[in-house]
Amino acid sequence: MLLGALSAFGPLSMDLYLPALPSLEAEFGAGQGAAQLTLTSVAVGLAAGQLVAGPLSDRFGRRVPVLVGVAAYTAASVLCALSPSVWVLVGVRLLQGLAGAAGIVLARAVVRDTTEGVAAARAFALLASIGGAAPVLAPVLGGQLLRFTTWRGVFGVLALIGVVLLVAAARRLPETLPADRRVRGGARATLRNARELLGHRAFRTAVLAQGLGFGALFTYISTSSFVLQSGYGLTPVQFSLVFAGNGVGIVLAGQLSRAVVARTGSRALLRTGTALQLVGGGGLVVAALGGAGLPVVLPLVGLAVAATGLVLPNATALAMAGAARSAGTASALVGAAQFAIAGVGAPLAGLGAAGTLLPMAAVMTGFAVLGTTAALRVPPPAAPGTAAPGDTSGEDRLPSAS
């Protein structure tokens, strides 16, 4: 549960104040694009922070980077609540993302330290399900919080969550990377391991599929409050309930993945998930062009969002499978790709007319097309240190233990 909570830093940081985006925009007199930059900046921070925290954890262990990251996240959340302008908020949100990245990247690394194979796939599915509970609860809680406070109070709640997780991690998170398994050699060894990981086709394609799948989800996360509230007239509470329902879909898909992965394998589940994202996103484009109402739009959104519960855990399991001795670096690359790709989606979707469905649908569909292509290129699982079946290029060598 603690690892799941740490991995939920991203959804919590982005989703809790989603219902408050219109009010934040009104308070600062900022446009939709500026308000969405507060989401993009935290996504960039989450991506960059993982590139730092992951390799550091391979060298110094998992526990200390988690504690430092959660403490810094708590402080940054307080600064967010005190921001005097939208541009200060954008900058502080970047710091918040940099700090929160430690919890996300190291939750995956701890799973890889302690499990492998089907057990790892099930553990990653559990993390995805718990992480899916954050989108379920966060917008609902955010909508209720806005009845009693402003968006500043929402960041106060994030600071409180940081305090609770800091205490829990200090008391309950063990060190899972013994000293004799840690990477030595400093930045040069880290760069060598990262380069070798990216040269491994199974890792590279799984990372792309995971990042593109999350990009489709994040496009919905960052744009849906404007589309559903401004475009379709939902109240903040109604929007929160719709968002929560979609989060339930992620949880259910993650649980389905845990139940069947031993029989079907992660690669088949990944391909199924990306195909469902493509069906949902393409349907939304058709619905937008045809002027369809909520009874058509909401089920299609739900399908595309729920499919993330199949994409993320299985792509992660496939990417992490060959990284036993550099799990922190591998997890950092997985997370950095995820949030870097996601950070592109929100600005693209914001280029269209405010509150309209088509830009969101088009960007989600574009990510789904690319994600499906990447998933189809993931090779069958291979034994560590061997080339994947059907790949004779020699590029599937796994990273050394250095």
C-alpha positions in Angstrom: 0.0 0.0 0.0 2.9 2.4 0.8 4.4 1.8 -2.6 1.1 2.4 -4.2 0.7 5.7 -2.4 4.2 6.7 -3.5 3.4 5.8 -7.1 0.2 7.9 -6.9 2.2 11.2 -6.4 1.7 12.0 -10.1 -2.1 11.5 -10.2 -2.5 13.3 -6.8 -0.4 16.2 -7.9 -2.4 16.6 -11.2 -5.9 15.5 -10.4 -6.7 16.8 -6.9 -7.1 20.4 -8.2 -8.5 19.7 -11.6 -12.0 20.9 -10.7 -10.3 24.1 -9.5 -8.6 24.9 -12.9 -11.4 27.2 -14.1 -11.4 29.2 -10.8 -7.6 29.4 -10.8 -7.9 30.8 -14.4 -10.4 33.3 -13.2 -8.5 34.5 -10.1 -5.3 35.1 -12.1 -7.0 36.4 -15.2 -5.0 33.8 -17.2 -6.1 31.9 -20.3 -6.8 28.2 -20.6 -3.2 27.7 -21.9 -1.6 29.3 -18.9 -3.7 27.3 -16.5 -2.8 24.1 -18.3 0.9 25.0 -18.0 0.5 24.4 -14.3 -0.2 20.7 -15.3 2.5 20.6 -17.9 5.2 22.0 -15.6 4.5 19.4 -12.9 4.6 16.7 -15.6 8.0 18.0 -16.8 9.3 18.0 -13.2 8.1 14.4 -12.7 9.9 13.4 -15.8 13.2 15.2 -15.1 13.2 14.2 -11.4 13.0 10.6 -12.2 16.1 10.8 -14.3 17.9 12.0 -11.2 16.3 9.9 -8.5 16.4 6.6 -10.3 20.2 6.5 -11.0 21.0 7.9 -7.6 19.0 5.1 -6.0 21.0 2.5 -8.0 24.1 3.9 -6.4 23.0 4.9 -2.9 19.9 2.7 -2.3 16.2 3.3 -2.4 15.3 4.5 1.1 17.2 7.8 1.4 16.1 9.3 -2.0 12.5 8.5 -1.1 12.7 10.3 2.2 14.4 13.4 0.7 12.0 13.5 -2.2 8.8 13.3 -0.1 10.1 16.0 2.3 10.9 18.3 -0.6 7.5 17.6 -2.2 5.8 18.6 1.0 7.7 21.9 1.1 6.9 22.6 -2.6 3.2 22.0 -2.0 3.2 24.7 0.7 4.9 27.1 -1.8 2.3 26.3 -4.4 -0.5 27.3 -2.0 1.3 30.7 -1.4 1.9 31.5 -5.1 1.1 35.1 -6.0 0.7 34.6 -9.8 0.1 31.9 -12.3 3.6 32.1 -13.5 5.1 31.7 -10.0 2.7 28.7 -9.6 4.0 27.2 -12.9 7.6 27.4 -11.6 6.8 26.0 -8.2 4.8 23.2 -9.7 8.0 22.3 -11.6 9.8 22.0 -8.3 6.9 19.9 -6.8 7.2 17.5 -9.7 11.0 17.2 -9.4 10.5 16.2 -5.7 7.5 14.0 -6.2 9.3 12.0 -8.9 11.4 10.1 -6.3 8.3 8.3 -4.9 7.1 7.3 -8.3 10.4 6.0 -9.7 11.5 4.2 -6.6 8.1 2.4 -6.1 8.8 0.6 -9.4 12.4 0.0 -8.5 11.5 -1.6 -5.2 9.0 -3.9 -7.0 11.8 -5.0 -9.4 14.2 -5.5 -6.5 11.8 -7.9 -4.8 9.9 -9.7 -7.6 10.3 -11.0 -11.2 8.3 -12.6 -14.0 4.5 -13.0 -13.5 4.9 -11.9 -9.9 6.4 -8.6 -11.0 3.6 -8.2 -13.6 1.0 -8.7 -10.9 2.8 -6.3 -8.6 2.9 -3.6 -11.3 -0.8 -4.2 -12.0 -1.5 -3.7 -8.3 0.5 -0.4 -8.3 -1.5 0.6 -11.3 -4.8 -0.2 -9.5 -3.8 1.7 -6.4 -2.6 4.5 -8.6 -5.9 4.3 -10.4 -7.6 5.0 -7.0 -5.9 8.4 -7.0 -7.8 9.6 -10.1 -11.0 8.0 -8.5 -10.7 9.8 -5.2 -8.7 13.0 -6.1 -11.2 14.9 -8.3 -14.1 13.9 -6.0 -12.2 15.2 -3.0 -11.1 18.2 -4.9 -14.6 19.1 -5.9 -15.7 18.7 -2.2 -12.8 20.8 -1.0 -13.8 23.6 -3.3 -17.0 23.9 -1.3 -15.0 25.0 1.7 -11.8 26.4 0.4 -10.0 27.7 -2.8 -7.4 26.0 -5.0 -4.8 27.2 -2.5 -6.4 24.9 0.1 -6.1 22.0 -2.3 -2.3 22.4 -2.3 -2.5 22.6 1.5 -4.1 19.1 1.4 -1.2 17.9 -0.8 1.3 19.2 1.7 -0.6 17.3 4.5 -0.5 14.1 2.3 3.2 14.6 1.9 3.7 14.8 5.7 1.7 11.5 6.2 3.7 9.7 3.5 7.0 11.0 4.9 6.2 9.6 8.3 5.0 6.3 6.9 8.1 5.9 4.6 10.4 6.7 7.5 8.8 4.0 9.6 7.9 1.2 7.2 10.0 1.4 4.0 13.0 -0.9 4.2 16.1 -0.8 2.1 15.7 -3.2 -0.8 19.0 -2.7 -2.6 21.9 -4.3 -0.7 25.3 -2.6 -0.9 26.8 -5.4 -3.0 24.1 -4.9 -5.7 24.6 -1.2 -6.1 26.0 0.4 -9.2 29.5 1.9 -8.9 31.3 4.2 -11.2 29.3 7.4 -10.9 27.6 9.3 -13.8 29.6 7.5 -16.5 28.4 4.1 -15.4 24.8 5.4 -15.2 25.0 6.8 -18.7 26.5 3.5 -20.0 23.7 1.5 -18.4 21.0 3.9 -19.7 22.5 3.7 -23.2 22.6 -0.1 -23.1 19.0 -0.2 -21.8 17.8 2.0 -24.7 19.7 -0.3 -27.1 17.5 -3.2 -26.0 14.6 -3.3 -28.3 12.2 -4.9 -25.9 12.9 -2.1 -23.3 12.8 0.7 -25.9 9.4 -0.3 -27.5 7.8 -1.1 -24.1 8.8 2.3 -22.8 7.4 4.0 -25.8 4.1 2.1 -25.6 3.8 3.0 -21.9 4.7 6.7 -22.4 2.3 7.1 -25.3 -0.5 5.3 -23.5 -0.1 7.6 -20.5 0.1 10.6 -22.9 -3.4 9.7 -24.1 -4.6 9.6 -20.5 -2.9 12.8 -19.5 -4.4 14.6 -22.4 -7.8 13.7 -21.0 -6.7 14.6 -17.5 -5.5 18.1 -18.4 -8.3 19.0 -20.8 -11.4 17.2 -19.6 -12.3 19.8 -17.0 -12.6 22.5 -19.7 -14.4 20.2 -22.2 -16.9 18.7 -19.8 -17.5 21.8 -17.6 -17.2 24.7 -20.1 -18.3 22.7 -23.2 -20.9 20.4 -21.9 -22.0 22.3 -18.8 -21.1 20.0 -16.0 -20.7 21.4 -12.5 -17.4 20.8 -10.6 -19.0 18.1 -8.5 -20.6 16.4 -11.6 -17.2 16.5 -13.3 -15.6 15.0 -10.3 -18.0 12.1 -10.3 -17.5 11.5 -14.0 -13.8 11.6 -13.6 -14.1 9.2 -10.6 -16.1 6.8 -12.7 -13.3 6.7 -15.3 -10.8 6.1 -12.5 -12.9 3.0 -11.5 -12.4 1.7 -15.0 -8.6 2.0 -14.6 -8.8 0.1 -11.3 -11.0 -2.7 -12.8 -8.7 -3.0 -15.8 -5.7 -3.3 -13.5 -7.4 -6.0 -11.5 -8.3 -7.9 -14.7 -4.7 -7.7 -15.8 -3.6 -9.2 -12.5 -6.1 -12.0 -12.8 -5.2 -13.1 -16.4 -1.6 -12.1 -17.0 -0.3 -15.6 -16.1 -2.4 -17.1 -18.9 -2.2 -14.4 -21.5 1.2 -12.7 -20.9 2.0 -9.0 -20.6 2.6 -8.5 -24.3 -1.0 -9.6 -25.3 -2.5 -7.5 -22.6 -0.5 -4.5 -23.7 -1.6 -4.8 -27.3 -5.2 -5.2 -26.2 -5.0 -2.1 -24.1 -3.5 0.1 -26.8 -6.1 -1.2 -29.3 -8.9 -0.2 -26.9 -7.4 3.2 -26.5 -7.4 3.6 -30.3 -11.1 2.5 -30.5 -12.1 4.9 -27.8 -10.1 7.8 -29.1 -11.2 7.3 -32.7 -14.8 7.1 -31.6 -14.4 10.4 -29.8 -13.1 12.1 -33.0 -16.2 10.8 -34.9 -18.4 12.0 -32.0 -16.8 15.4 -32.0 -17.3 15.8 -35.8 -20.9 14.7 -35.5 -21.7 16.9 -32.6 -22.7 14.0 -30.3 -23.8 14.6 -26.8 -22.7 13.2 -23.4 -24.5 9.8 -23.8 -22.1 9.0 -26.6 -19.1 10.9 -25.5 -18.8 9.6 -21.9 -18.7 5.9 -22.7 -16.0 6.4 -25.4 -14.0 8.5 -22.9 -14.5 5.7 -20.3 -13.2 3.1 -22.8 -10.1 5.0 -23.7 -9.3 5.8 -20.1 -10.0 2.4 -18.6 -7.7 0.8 -21.2 -4.8 2.6 -19.5 -5.2 0.0 -16.7 -4.0 -2.6 -19.2 -1.4 -0.6 -20.9 0.6 0.9 -18.1 1.3 -2.2 -15.8 2.1 -4.5 -18.7 4.3 -2.1 -20.6 6.1 -1.4 -17.3 6.6 -5.1 -16.5 8.0 -5.7 -20.0 10.4 -2.8 -19.8 11.6 -3.7 -16.3 12.0 -7.4 -16.9 15.6 -7.3 -17.9 16.9 -4.6 -15.5 17.6 -6.4 -12.3 20.9 -4.7 -11.6 19.9 -1.2 -12.8 16.2 -1.1 -11.8 16.4 2.6 -10.7 17.8 3.7 -14.0 15.3 1.6 -15.9 12.5 3.0 -13.8 13.7 6.5 -14.4 13.7 6.1 -18.1 10.2 4.6 -18.0 8.9 7.4 -15.9 10.7 10.2 -17.8 9.3 9.0 -21.1 5.9 8.8 -19.6 5.7 12.3 -18.3 7.8 13.9 -21.1 5.4 12.5 -23.7 2.4 13.4 -21.5 3.7 17.0 -21.2 3.4 17.4 -25.0 -0.3 16.4 -25.0 -1.8 19.2 -22.9 -0.4 22.1 -24.9 -1.4 20.5 -28.2 -5.0 19.9 -26.9 -5.1 23.4 -25.7 -4.4 24.9 -29.1 -8.0 24.4 -30.2 -11.0 26.4 -29.2 -11.6 26.3 -25.4 -14.1 23.8 -24.2 -14.4 21.9 -27.5 -14.0 18.1 -27.7 -12.2 17.7 -31.0 -8.7 18.8 -30.0 -8.7 16.5 -27.0 -10.1 13.6 -29.0 -7.6 14.2 -31.9 -4.5 14.2 -29.5 -5.7 11.2 -27.6 -6.2 9.3 -30.9 -2.7 10.3 -32.2 -1.1 9.0 -29.0 -3.2 5.8 -29.3 -2.0 5.2 -32.9 1.6 5.6 -32.0 1.2 3.6 -28.8 -0.4 0.7 -30.8 2.4 0.8 -33.3 5.0 0.6 -30.5 3.1 -2.2 -28.8 3.1 -4.3 -32.0 6.9 -3.9 -32.1 7.5 -5.3 -28.6 9.3 -8.6 -29.2 8.3 -11.8 -27.3 10.0 -12.1 -23.9 13.5 -13.5 -24.1 15.8 -15.0 -21.5 18.1 -12.5 -19.8 21.2 -11.9 -21.9 19.8 -13.3 -25.1 18.2 -11.8 -28.2 14.5 -11.7 -28.4 13.0 -14.3 -30.8 12.9 -12.9 -34.3 15.5 -10.3 -33.6 18.9 -11.0 -34.9 20.3 -7.5 -34.8 22.1 -8.1 -31.5 20.5 -5.0 -30.1 18.7 -6.8 -27.3 21.7 -7.2 -25.0 20.8 -6.4 -21.4 22.7 -3.8 -19.4 25.8 -5.0 -17.5 25.7 -5.1 -13.8 28.3 -2.3 -13.5 
